[in-house]
């Protein structure tokens, strides 16, 4: 199962549990404070997921590794491409 499938299954389980509690079936009576906290729960979870995503991207960006050998190889490719273009008559 792909990661997307796992996330969708998890969201389906949480969403169905939330819907079952929010729709209040006849045999289940929730107290008013619980019901008031339950209704905006998807919005809270969405905001928490957004905060987690921003923190993850920020952390990965801050700890991004430099690849010195890849940079040198790329500079060689650029030099070779420029030399080839000069040989074909293109001027920079």
N, C-alpha and C positions, 0 to 999 in steps of 0.2 A: 504494500500500500504506500502511495506517495505521501509526502508531508502534507500536501494540500488535502488529500483524502482524510488524513488523520485530523487535521484542523476542522474540516467540514463535519466529520463524525462527532467530534467533541462539541462543536457548536450546535449540531442537531440535538444531541443529548441535553445540553444545557438549555437550549431553546424550548424543547418539549417539556422539560421539568418546569421552566419558568412559566410557560403557557398553562400547564396544568394547575399550577398554584395561583396564577393571576386570574384565570377564568373562574376560579372558586367553584368546583363541582358541588352539587347539593349536599353531600355528606361532610364537606370540609368547610369549616367556618374559621377564618383567620381573624385574629385581633386587629383592630384598626392600625396600631403602630407598625405591625408586621406588613400589613397590606400597603401602607404608605411607603415603606422602605422597599417593598418588592416591585412595585410598578416602575420606578425609574432605574431599576437594576441594570437593564441592558445599556442604558446611556452611561452609567458609571463604569461598566465593564469596557465599553468602547473607549472611554477616556483613559482608563488604566492601560489598555492595550496600546493606545497612542503614546502614552508616556513611556511605556516599556520599549516601544519601537524606537522612539527618539533617543532614549538612553543607550540602547544597543548600537544604533548607528553612530552616535557620538563616541562611544567607547571604542568601537572598531576603527573609527577614523583617527582617534587619538593614538591608537596603538598600531597603526598601519606600518608595516615593515618596508624599508627601502631595499630595493634590489639593485645593488651596484653593478653586478655583472650583467643583468638584463639591460640596464641603462647604457652600459658601454657597448653591448651588442647592438642596441637600437641606434646608437650614434654611428656605429660602423655601417649599418644598413642605410642610414640617411646619407652618409658620405658617399657610399657606393652609388646610390640612386642619383645624387647630385652630379657625380662624375659621369654617369651614364647619360644624364640629360644634357650636360655640357657637351659631351661627345656628339650628341644628336643635334646640337645647335641651339638649345634653349639657354637663354641668359637670365640670370637672377637679378 
